[in-house]
Amino acid sequence: MILRAISDSVEKHLKDNKAIILLGPRQVGKSTLLNQLSSKFAQPVTWWNGDDADIRTLLTNTTATSLRALLGKAKTLIIDEAQRVDNIGLSIKLIIDQLKDVKVLATGSSAFELANHINEPLTGRKWEYNLFPFSFGEMVAEHGLLTEKRLLNHRLVYGYYPEIVTNPGEEEIRLKQLSDSYLYKDILTWEKIQKPDKMERLVQALAFQVGNEISYNELGQIAGLDNQTTEKYIDLLEKAFIIFRLGSLSRNLRNELKKSRKIYFYDNGIRNAVINQFSPAALRQDIGALWENFVISERVKFLAYQQINCNQYFWRTHAQQEIDYIEERNGLMSAYEIKWNPKSNAKFPKTFLNAYLDVETKVITPENISDFLL
C-alpha cells in the first residue's frame, strides 16, 4: 500500500550515483518498499542490517578498501536501520565516491543519527524520502473513499500503523506492544537515557496536550526534568518520528505569540496507546483534539508524498484569538479551522484577516476531509 508516488520516484533514481535514504518510524514499510522494488535493483544485491552488532563493527571507521572486500561483486547495497551505525554517512560517502559501481539504499527509523552522520557527508549525494504509517490517501486507494470515511471513528482511536490496519480485532494489544517495543528504542540506545520513566512521563504529558500550546517548564515539572532536558527530549522524540512540532505565525501584530509551539503525534493510535485510552470516538471527551491531530498529521503525510514544500503554522494572539492551521506556499497563505462537528460555527478572526490579506479560509470537517487529503 506504499504510495505509488514514492515508489516511482525511488525507482527513477536507481540509475544515478546518489544514495537513496528512506526515513520513518519502525514498522511502517520501509523494508517492504525496498522488497517491492528489488527486481529493479542492479544484481547482485547485498543486504546489511544496522541492528546486527557485527555489521555495526564492520562499518564503523571503515575504509574504501575494506568496503570493496566486504561487498565483493555486489552492485546494490541495502542498509536497514542505518542509524544504528556510527558515522554511517562517511561509509556511504566512501562507497559513492570510491566504489562508483555500487548503488546504496539505506533506511533509518530515527532521523537524529542519520541527520548527525549523513547530512553533512552526503550533501549533494543523496535522495531522501520520509515514510509514515499508512495515510488516508493510501487507504482510500486501497478500498475506496466511502469505506474509509466510514472508518474515520476507528482511525481516530487506533491510527494507521500497518500492523494495526492489517490485524482487525487486535488493535489495542498490538498498539501497546508497538509503543512498548519500538517507541523509544533508538532514543534510549543512542542517548543512553538513564531514566526512561521520565521520558515516558513526558510523552504521556504531550499526549494529553495535543493541539495545545506547550510549555517546556510545565512539561518538565510533570516529567521531573529541567527545561533544557525537556526540550532536548522533545527534539529526540521528533527526530524519532513520534511527534512533530508546529510553530506560531508571527509577523504583523504586536500581540501575536512569537515563539509558541504545538505538538502533534504522527499517529493517533500511538498517541492513545501511551495514555492507554481506547474508548470509542463517540464517547471521547478529547474528540476535538483527536480530530485535529488526525487532520494535521494526515496533511503532513499528504504534503510529503506529493513532494509539496510549504511553511506550516498555527496562529494565536495574547487575547486568545486563534487559527488551528496555516499553510504558506509560493507567497500565498491558506488558513484552516478544524472542527469535528460539521455544524460548528467557525469564524476567522478579523484581526488576522486584516493583518494578512488575500488569505484563503476553509473549515475542515469529516464531511469535506477528502478535499484536504486527496
C-alpha atoms as one frame of an Amber mdcrd trajectory, in Angstrom:
protein
   0.000   0.000   0.000   3.035   2.306  -0.113   2.062   5.340  -2.166   2.916
   4.881  -5.796   4.480   8.352  -5.993   7.273   7.393  -3.584   7.868   4.046
  -5.259   8.041   5.642  -8.704  10.429   8.347  -7.531  12.773   5.859  -5.844
  12.753   3.667  -8.952  13.568   6.680 -11.149  16.690   7.415  -9.087  18.045
   3.865  -9.009  20.258   4.512 -12.020  22.088   7.640 -10.802  25.023   7.685
  -8.400  23.304   9.234  -5.372  22.348   7.279  -2.258  18.643   6.773  -1.561
  17.685   7.353   2.088  14.287   6.224   3.425  13.452   7.693   6.832  10.459
   6.941   9.034   9.297   5.143  12.179   9.933   1.448  12.643   7.275  -0.889
  11.249   5.871   1.458   8.596   7.042  -0.400   5.499  10.467   0.962   4.546
  11.914  -2.536   4.042   8.670  -3.636   2.364   9.059  -0.859  -0.189  12.617
  -1.981  -0.950  11.474  -5.586  -1.310   8.783  -4.482  -3.749  11.448  -2.746
  -5.835  14.082  -5.479  -5.504  13.594  -6.773  -9.049  14.694  -3.328 -10.306
  17.996  -3.358  -8.417  21.311  -3.963 -10.171  22.401  -7.508  -9.298  23.854
  -8.946  -7.157  22.350  -7.270  -4.080  23.819  -7.238  -0.566  21.523  -6.568
   2.423  23.002  -5.416   5.737  21.134  -4.540   8.942  22.382  -1.950  11.413
  20.674  -3.851  14.233  23.362  -6.573  13.801  26.391  -5.947  16.010  28.885
  -7.354  13.501  27.609  -5.031  10.768  27.957  -2.039  13.096  31.530  -3.063
  13.885  32.481  -3.605  10.245  31.058  -0.258   9.115  32.481   1.895  11.907
  35.562   3.860  10.799  35.940   1.717   7.684  37.965   2.356   4.512  37.190
   2.109   0.804  39.485  -0.913   0.540  37.739  -2.841   3.310  34.319  -1.893
   1.910  35.327  -3.224  -1.509  36.360  -6.517   0.098  33.131  -6.720   2.102
  30.929  -6.008  -0.913  32.687  -8.282  -3.376  30.777  -8.231  -6.659  27.667
  -6.527  -5.228  26.154  -3.808  -7.409  23.476  -2.756  -4.909  23.926  -2.351
  -1.140  20.924  -2.006   1.156  21.498  -0.982   4.785  18.432  -1.341   7.023
  18.325   0.621  10.315  21.385   2.565   9.211  21.008   4.995  12.111  22.450
   2.316  14.397  25.891   2.551  12.727  28.354   5.196  13.924  29.469   7.579
  11.164  27.333   5.737   8.624  27.286   8.837   6.430  31.049   8.656   5.963
  30.840   4.985   4.965  28.147   5.725   2.397  30.173   8.696   1.089  33.178
   6.400   0.597  31.086   3.987  -1.444  29.609   6.768  -3.597  32.979   8.403
  -4.232  35.255   5.359  -4.459  33.050   2.399  -5.446  31.114   4.035  -8.234
  29.576   0.798  -9.488  27.670   0.234  -6.207  24.246   1.811  -5.578  23.449
   2.436  -1.887  19.961   2.444  -0.373  19.623   2.997   3.388  16.678   3.026
   5.762  16.532   4.708   9.141  13.879   4.703  11.840  15.381   7.674  13.658
  16.430  10.818  11.915  18.793  12.032  14.636  21.654   9.619  13.945  21.191
   9.825  10.196  20.960  13.601  10.458  24.126  13.878  12.543  26.153  11.474
  10.439  24.585  11.543   6.990  23.528  15.063   6.112  26.956  16.711   6.141
  28.973  13.906   4.500  26.227  13.300   1.939  25.404  16.863   0.956  24.501
  16.666  -2.727  24.956  12.886  -2.697  21.540  11.615  -1.609  17.828  11.464
  -2.369  15.853  11.483   0.878  12.257  10.364   1.461  10.107  10.285   4.591
   7.738   7.352   5.076   4.950   7.263   7.651   2.215   4.918   8.867  -0.476
   4.336   6.230  -2.225   7.515   5.142  -5.838   8.417   4.465  -4.977   8.675
   0.773  -3.399   5.225   0.670  -6.380   3.631   2.364  -8.829   5.368   0.036
  -6.825   3.992  -2.887  -6.971   0.547  -1.271 -10.712   0.211  -0.611 -12.488
   3.422  -1.659 -13.487   6.754  -0.161 -16.851   5.634   1.203 -15.359   2.766
   3.212 -12.537   4.911   4.579 -14.878   7.691   5.667 -17.000   5.096   7.453
 -13.845   4.017   9.291 -12.913   7.527  10.455 -14.067   6.950  14.049 -11.945
   3.812  14.159  -8.883   5.571  12.700  -9.140   8.388  15.236  -8.675   5.861
  18.032  -6.365   3.225  16.530  -4.460   5.067  13.828  -2.782   3.819  10.691
   0.215   1.666  11.611   0.318  -1.172   9.047   0.277  -3.886  11.715  -2.827
  -2.315  13.260  -4.691  -1.848   9.979  -3.997  -5.410   8.819  -4.957  -7.127
  12.106  -8.508  -6.014  12.951  -9.694  -7.053  16.376  -6.196  -6.937  17.883
  -5.646  -3.175  17.780  -5.182  -2.485  21.489  -2.725  -5.258  22.304  -0.683
  -4.650  19.163  -0.555  -0.894  19.739   0.682  -1.416  23.289   3.345  -3.820
  22.022   4.368  -1.377  19.305   4.643   1.532  21.691   6.478  -0.502  24.351
   8.869  -2.235  21.951   9.707   0.418  19.389   8.686   3.852  20.593  11.857
   4.708  22.494  14.260   2.051  21.196  16.628   4.266  19.228  16.438   7.180
  21.657  17.285   5.040  24.680  20.043   3.233  22.781  21.813   6.256  21.352
  21.286   8.858  24.014  21.910   6.430  26.906  18.981   7.903  28.802  19.305
   6.686  32.363  15.715   7.264  33.450  13.369   6.140  30.658  10.435   6.501
  33.047  10.832  10.285  32.795  10.816  10.070  29.017   7.621   8.028  29.231
   6.002  10.588  31.540   6.980  13.332  29.096   5.376  11.508  26.154   2.224
  10.986  28.213   2.120  14.673  29.102   2.494  15.561  25.420  -0.342  13.173
  24.541  -2.661  14.983  26.936  -1.716  18.368  25.434  -2.214  17.569  21.741
  -3.385  20.707  19.960  -2.475  22.985  22.868   0.497  25.294  23.187   3.238
  23.632  25.146   5.359  24.985  27.962   8.732  23.302  28.443   8.658  24.375
  32.067   5.227  22.842  32.684   6.102  19.630  30.846   9.375  19.371  32.745
   7.596  19.669  36.074   5.245  16.850  35.106   8.065  14.594  33.900  10.608
  15.549  36.560  13.017  17.152  34.088  14.639  20.563  33.780  13.701  22.824
  30.866  16.842  22.104  28.847  16.453  18.336  29.139  12.741  18.578  28.341
  13.465  20.474  25.139  16.230  18.007  24.230  13.930  15.012  24.756  11.181
  16.605  22.660  13.719  17.175  19.893  14.719  13.498  20.070  11.095  12.365
  20.009  10.566  14.474  16.903  13.634  13.038  15.189  12.403   9.535  16.043
   9.150  10.260  14.151   6.911  10.017  17.213   5.833  13.663  17.370   6.249
  16.847  15.356   6.102  20.489  16.297   4.049  23.255  14.725   5.310  26.801
  15.214   3.303  30.005  15.506   2.942  32.536  12.706   4.121  35.948  13.854
   4.857  38.865  11.534   2.478  41.791  11.677   0.826  42.134  15.056   2.284
  43.110  18.403   0.124  40.717  20.389   0.821  37.618  18.277   2.504  34.774
  20.114   6.104  34.842  18.924   7.794  31.571  19.844   4.936  29.306  20.811
   4.766  25.644  19.773   2.125  22.970  19.462   2.856  19.244  19.480   1.151
  16.572  17.391   1.690  12.820  17.080   2.361  11.242  13.700  -0.187   8.545
  14.584  -3.372   8.744  16.657  -3.054   5.101  17.733   0.375   5.660  19.272
  -0.915   8.788  20.996  -3.778   6.838  22.548  -1.535   3.881  23.425   0.872
   5.923  25.569  -2.039   7.097  27.743  -3.973   3.815  27.415  -7.160   5.461
  26.175  -9.037   3.418  23.598 -12.627   4.476  24.268 -14.780   4.751  21.115
 -14.733   8.127  19.383 -18.385   8.750  20.229 -17.576   8.601  23.947 -14.378
  10.650  23.906 -14.037  13.910  25.793 -10.934  14.627  23.697 -12.572  14.089
  20.293 -11.692  17.618  19.171  -8.003  17.050  19.910  -8.082  13.627  18.229
  -9.638  15.095  15.088  -7.161  17.977  14.990  -4.213  15.596  15.409  -5.576
  13.314  12.688  -6.179  16.090  10.163  -2.826  17.824  10.633  -0.761  14.607
  10.717  -2.516  13.352   7.582  -1.862  16.676   5.878   1.842  16.321   6.743
   1.842  12.904   5.031  -0.036  14.260   2.010   2.417  17.119   1.516   5.425
  14.814   1.926   4.128  12.207  -0.527   3.146  14.829  -3.080   6.566  16.454
  -2.561   4.947  19.819  -1.841   7.083  22.253   0.125   5.306  24.847   2.232
   5.557  26.598   5.585   3.151  25.343   8.263   1.946  27.263  11.305  -0.824
  27.916  13.764  -1.792  31.448  14.811  -2.752  32.876  18.170  -2.761  36.193
  19.996  -2.447  37.002  23.667  -6.175  37.803  23.512  -6.813  34.097  22.747
  -7.772  34.612  19.109  -6.643  31.525  17.233  -6.490  29.706  13.905  -5.768
  25.979  14.013  -3.581  25.553  10.948  -1.986  27.736   8.268  -0.029  26.925
   5.123   2.090  29.335   3.144   3.255  28.333  -0.316   4.727  30.477  -3.085
   3.721  33.636  -1.245   0.080  32.546  -0.860  -1.467  31.785   2.520  -4.337
  29.438   3.409  -5.926  29.302   6.867  -7.918  26.353   8.223 -10.161  25.760
  11.190 -10.505  22.064  12.084 -13.876  21.049  13.528 -15.204  17.598  14.345
 -18.800  18.823  14.298 -19.723  19.963  10.760 -22.348  22.283  12.261 -19.815
  24.164  14.407 -19.797  27.894  13.871 -16.171  28.538  12.926 -15.105  32.152
  12.466 -11.761  33.510  11.328 -10.698  36.486  13.485 -10.950  39.852  11.742
  -7.660  40.773  13.380  -5.956  38.053  11.351  -7.803  38.748   8.095  -6.985
  42.469   8.329  -3.304  41.766   9.002  -2.847  39.061   6.375  -4.590  39.985
   3.155  -5.816  37.667   0.395  -5.847  34.598   2.632  -7.936  31.622   1.581
 -10.002  30.326   4.516 -11.653  26.964   4.958 -13.201  24.845   7.712 -12.156
  21.174   7.676 -14.741  18.666   8.956 -15.390  14.942   8.418 -17.734  15.921
   5.594 -15.065  17.584   3.421 -11.889  15.871   4.664 -11.314  14.211   1.292
 -10.892  17.649  -0.330  -7.987  18.327   2.053  -6.228  14.951   1.978  -6.664
  13.664  -1.581
